[in-house]
Amino acid sequence: MDTQNFVIESADVPWKSMTLDNGGQVQLQMYLKGADNGPEAVRARFSEGSEVEPHFHLAAQFQLLLEGSMTFPVFRLDAPAVHYTEHNVPYGPFITSKDHDMLVLHTKPGGVIMMRDKERRRQANTRGREITRCAHEVEWEPMPGHEGARRKVLIPESAGPTAELIECPPHMELTAPTPRYGRYEVIYQGSASADGKQLGPRGLRFVAAGENAAP
């Protein structure tokens, strides 16, 4: 499979609805399904007051909170925000607000293990990291090498995984270095052109580790 990149426009992906065990609803868009051990990306909108029980994934994960809030036992995320967990790190429960909207991103299939599963929860990585940051907690700074652009560094490169919110002036060509681990580029507001395709809000591009991508 050619894993150089995947470009997904949100408007092209159908929605699916599911009823939760607690009676709430979740709407899902399956952007990337992890085919051939490749990247996995899901957009999820949980109904107000939905409680997601403690669980973990078999791959490192970024949750990008796009709208609304998520309340965890000891912290709260308000959009836009990032929630990162290393492989097999348990988290939750969390409760979603009105207008909740998030993207769940893995560079390879993550699966899901519920902590109530007494056998499989033995795989939990209790020493792994959980990193969270809301954009309102970080100040804007100039974007190096891109005049007129600015960024908020939510997770710095020194952590290994990294997450940035970048604001660009119209028609700017945005270049990025070759990723070491794979990189998701998500349109939060506005639009961008990538690999000959126009992307609106919630569209994304995935660039595989070691691959170069067009600006």
Wavefront OBJ file of the C-alpha trace (Angstrom):
o trace
v 0.000 0.000 0.000
v 1.247 3.509 -0.800
v 1.314 5.258 2.570
v 2.854 8.515 1.390
v -0.261 10.447 2.320
v -4.016 10.345 2.594
v -6.184 13.418 1.954
v -9.713 13.342 3.378
v -12.403 15.990 2.892
v -14.939 15.754 5.710
v -17.915 16.489 3.455
v -17.136 13.331 1.444
v -17.371 10.966 4.439
v -20.824 9.597 5.448
v -22.058 9.757 9.031
v -23.133 6.734 11.062
v -25.184 6.886 14.273
v -24.974 4.526 17.247
v -26.905 4.279 20.503
v -24.736 4.040 23.603
v -25.330 1.653 26.500
v -26.253 4.597 28.742
v -28.875 5.768 26.265
v -26.874 8.543 24.620
v -25.987 8.820 20.962
v -22.737 9.070 19.040
v -22.314 10.071 15.413
v -19.218 8.788 13.627
v -17.304 9.521 10.438
v -14.729 6.867 9.536
v -12.040 8.881 7.765
v -9.358 6.173 7.742
v -9.960 2.585 8.843
v -6.417 1.370 9.487
v -6.289 -0.777 6.344
v -3.063 -2.773 5.871
v -1.844 -1.627 9.300
v -2.045 1.981 8.140
v -3.409 5.120 9.826
v -6.762 5.243 11.583
v -8.859 8.399 11.944
v -12.406 8.733 13.290
v -14.522 11.811 13.894
v -16.962 11.457 16.790
v -19.796 13.585 18.129
v -21.180 12.368 21.448
v -24.519 13.657 22.692
v -24.567 15.994 25.694
v -23.914 14.226 28.989
v -22.545 11.029 27.438
v -20.101 9.221 29.741
v -17.338 7.194 28.091
v -16.002 4.531 30.440
v -12.277 4.000 31.226
v -10.371 2.253 28.435
v -7.118 2.218 26.475
v -5.846 1.699 22.933
v -3.050 -0.488 21.598
v -1.468 2.411 19.712
v -0.501 5.942 20.695
v -3.445 8.289 20.223
v -4.230 11.944 19.673
v -7.746 13.139 20.498
v -8.325 16.571 18.991
v -11.271 18.294 20.644
v -12.777 20.527 17.958
v -15.903 21.814 19.715
v -17.424 21.617 23.169
v -15.750 20.204 26.247
v -14.759 16.893 27.842
v -14.689 16.528 31.626
v -12.284 13.936 33.067
v -11.923 13.021 36.773
v -9.082 15.509 37.426
v -9.124 17.897 34.446
v -11.346 19.404 31.771
v -10.667 20.108 28.102
v -12.268 23.044 26.279
v -11.971 23.222 22.501
v -9.711 23.510 20.715
v -7.592 21.118 22.742
v -5.411 18.021 22.457
v -5.393 14.856 24.560
v -2.477 12.482 23.906
v -1.928 9.004 25.329
v 0.894 6.576 24.668
v 0.038 2.989 23.700
v -2.025 1.049 26.258
v -2.341 4.018 28.645
v -5.771 3.936 30.353
v -7.854 7.103 30.542
v -11.388 8.140 31.425
v -14.128 8.172 32.222
v -14.999 11.429 30.505
v -18.299 13.240 30.052
v -19.083 15.251 26.931
v -20.787 18.633 26.660
v -23.317 20.008 24.228
v -21.961 20.372 20.659
v -19.106 17.933 21.348
v -16.965 17.193 18.267
v -13.568 15.456 18.166
v -11.129 13.581 15.962
v -9.458 10.383 17.222
v -6.156 9.777 15.417
v -3.746 6.809 15.342
v -0.829 6.140 12.982
v -1.790 2.446 13.044
v -4.879 0.516 14.207
v -5.490 1.149 17.900
v -8.332 -1.122 18.904
v -10.009 -0.515 22.253
v -9.737 -2.378 25.573
v -12.237 -1.593 28.324
v -10.849 -1.483 31.845
v -13.800 -3.566 33.018
v -12.316 -6.468 31.028
v -10.367 -8.097 33.876
v -8.259 -10.264 31.585
v -7.278 -7.816 28.853
v -6.733 -4.842 31.164
v -3.530 -6.583 32.247
v -2.072 -5.103 29.042
v -2.443 -1.598 30.477
v 0.651 0.605 30.311
v 0.549 2.223 33.749
v 3.892 3.998 33.228
v 2.995 5.609 29.909
v 2.241 9.287 29.434
v -1.003 11.216 29.138
v -0.543 14.787 27.884
v -3.312 17.395 27.646
v -3.433 21.044 26.639
v -6.144 23.548 25.752
v -5.351 26.286 23.261
v -6.492 28.976 25.710
v -3.653 27.917 28.030
v -0.966 28.831 25.464
v 0.133 32.180 24.023
v 0.529 32.843 20.298
v 4.075 33.061 18.919
v 5.439 33.795 15.416
v 5.607 30.817 13.062
v 9.291 30.322 12.158
v 9.996 30.705 8.438
v 6.442 31.848 7.580
v 5.937 35.607 7.684
v 2.485 36.638 8.889
v 1.695 33.227 10.397
v 1.559 32.370 14.080
v 1.236 29.259 16.212
v 0.363 27.867 19.613
v 2.564 24.943 20.640
v 0.274 22.602 22.568
v 2.812 19.785 22.886
v 6.473 20.742 22.246
v 8.848 18.702 20.098
v 10.904 17.908 23.198
v 8.093 15.577 24.301
v 8.522 13.342 21.213
v 4.952 13.626 19.942
v 4.032 17.204 19.109
v 0.887 19.237 18.461
v 0.567 22.793 17.165
v -2.268 25.128 16.261
v -1.180 27.234 13.262
v -2.934 30.330 11.907
v -1.962 31.396 8.390
v -2.726 34.472 6.273
v -4.616 33.839 3.008
v -2.736 32.123 0.160
v 0.339 31.324 2.219
v 2.324 28.228 1.246
v 2.852 26.204 4.422
v 5.741 23.754 4.429
v 6.546 21.245 7.149
v 9.519 18.963 7.840
v 9.502 15.255 7.050
v 7.757 13.545 9.973
v 9.591 11.011 12.115
v 6.469 9.220 13.309
v 3.749 10.221 10.852
v 1.821 13.504 10.930
v -1.842 14.468 10.820
v -2.682 17.915 9.444
v -6.241 18.954 10.329
v -8.145 22.006 9.103
v -9.770 23.588 12.145
v -11.138 26.747 10.500
v -10.964 28.130 6.975
v -9.701 26.037 4.076
v -6.502 24.761 2.485
v -5.381 23.101 -0.729
v -3.350 19.901 -0.335
v -2.195 17.511 -3.061
v -4.599 19.061 -5.548
v -7.636 18.743 -3.273
v -9.495 21.535 -1.485
v -10.082 20.871 2.201
v -12.602 22.649 4.405
v -13.065 22.548 8.183
v -12.443 19.062 9.658
v -10.638 17.901 6.528
v -7.254 16.289 7.042
v -4.089 14.958 5.466
v -1.912 12.157 6.869
v 1.774 12.015 5.964
v 3.601 8.781 6.792
v 6.881 8.637 8.715
v 9.858 9.506 6.514
v 7.686 10.770 3.651
v 7.845 14.225 2.119
v 4.605 16.079 1.435
v 3.770 18.920 -0.919
v 3.089 22.262 0.819
l 1 2 3 4 5 6 7 8 9 10 11 12 13 14 15 16 17 18 19 20 21 22 23 24 25 26 27 28 29 30 31 32 33 34 35 36 37 38 39 40 41 42 43 44 45 46 47 48 49 50 51 52 53 54 55 56 57 58 59 60 61 62 63 64 65 66 67 68 69 70 71 72 73 74 75 76 77 78 79 80 81 82 83 84 85 86 87 88 89 90 91 92 93 94 95 96 97 98 99 100 101 102 103 104 105 106 107 108 109 110 111 112 113 114 115 116 117 118 119 120 121 122 123 124 125 126 127 128 129 130 131 132 133 134 135 136 137 138 139 140 141 142 143 144 145 146 147 148 149 150 151 152 153 154 155 156 157 158 159 160 161 162 163 164 165 166 167 168 169 170 171 172 173 174 175 176 177 178 179 180 181 182 183 184 185 186 187 188 189 190 191 192 193 194 195 196 197 198 199 200 201 202 203 204 205 206 207 208 209 210 211 212 213 214 215
